[in-house]
Amino acid sequence: TTVRSSTFCVYEDIAVAWNKRLICTLMSAEPEKKPITIITGFLGSGKTTVLNQLLQDKKFSDTAVIINEFGEIGIDHLLVETSFEEDEIVVMQSGCICCTIRGDLVDTLADLETRTGAGDLPFFNRVLVETTGLADPAPILQTIMSDPLLVGKYRLGGVVATVDAVNGTNTLDQHQEAVKQAAVADRLFVTKTDIADPGQTTELEARLGDLNPGAPLEKIIDGKVSPDNIFGLGLYDVRQKTDDVRAWLADIEVDTHSHHHAEDTQDDVNRHDSNIAAFCIVAEESLPWAGVRAWLESIGSLRGEDLLRVKGILNVTEFDTPVIIHGVQHVFHPPVRLDVWPDDDHTTRIVFITKNIPKAGLEKSLASFCQAAGKNS
C-alpha cells in the first residue's frame, strides 16, 4: 500500500500542475454555494420516517428534497394541490420543494433551477437527497464534488445515515452497502430504540463507534430529529466560520484520541467490517504543499476506490493559516484556505476511512513525498 518509487517519476509534473490550481483556488473568492446534504440508510432503517417529519417543519421551507425511490416514501397526506404522479415535483405544506429523481441528480437539479428561475417553483437555498436503501452513497458524493455543472453552484453539505437498532447489527454483517453508508456518514441516527432490546442497541452503538468514531451518534424515535442536526454539520464550507470549524475539528479529535496509538496488524481493534478502518494521521511540523498535493493525487490514483472518506486540516508551510481538504474515493474538493486558525492546535490532522489501506503505508508515503518536495523547493 506504500506508494512505489515509480510514482516519483511523475512527481514534479503533478506537483507543478496542482500547485497552480491550488494558488488559483485559494486566492479566488467564490460565491456562496448551496449545500447538498445526503441522507442514507439501509432498507427499513427509518430514513423515510425521518424525512416525513422534516417535511412538516417550517425550517425546511427553503429546501429542495430529492427522493430517488418514490415507492419508499408515503407522503401523500402531506402533498399540496398536486401529486408525484402528475408532475413529480410538489410544493410541500412547509414550503419546501419535493421531487422524485428524473434521470440523474444533475438533470434533476438543472430542472429545479430552471423552474425556480422561471417563477414556477419557490426559491431554495439548500438540497437534501435521500438515497435508495441499497445505494452506495460514494458515487453521489463524487457527483456533487466533481461534476462541472454542479461544482460552481453546489457543495457537499454533509452525510447523515439512519441505522435500525433492531436489525442493524445483522444488516452490517450481511450487507456491505450498509457498512459503507455508516462509514461515510458525518452523523449517525440510531432508530427504533423504543422497540429494540437494550442489549441490541448497546451492541450496535459500540459497532458504529468502532466503524466511524468521528460521527456523533443520536438515538431517535418516530423519526423526530432537529433540522439543525441534518443541516448543521458545518463540515465543507468552513471559510470564515470558526464555530463550524471547531465542530469539524471536534470530530477529528475523536479519531485522533481513539486511534493515535493503533498498530496496523491483523488484530487491529480499529479495523472493522470487511477491512474498513478509521484512523487519523497527525503531523507536528508544517508540510510543503507540493508534497501533500502530489501525495493525495497519488493515493487517489492508486487506491481511490478504497478511500471512502478523507478530511483534514493542514498546516502548510507556504501559508500562515490552515488549508482544509476533503475527498471521497478518487475525487477531492478544491482545497480551502481559512482566514485564521480556529484554535491553538496548529498540527496537521487528516482523518481517513479506508478499505484495506494501512495507516503505516500512508504515513510513510506522506513523509517520502514531503521530503522530495523539500529537496525540490
Beta strands, then each sheet from edge to edge (+ up, - down):
strand 1: 34-41
strand 2: 63-67
strand 3: 89-91
strand 4: 97-100
strand 5: 126-130
strand 6: 154-164
strand 7: 187-191
strand 8: 217-219
strand 9: 271-272
strand 10: 276-283
strand 11: 307-314
strand 12: 323-328
strand 13: 331-332
strand 14: 336-337
strand 15: 348-355
sheet 1: 3+ 4- 2- 5- 1- 6- 7- 8-
sheet 2: 9+ 10- 15+ 11- 12+ 13-
sheet 3: 9+ 10- 15+ 11- 12+ 14-
end
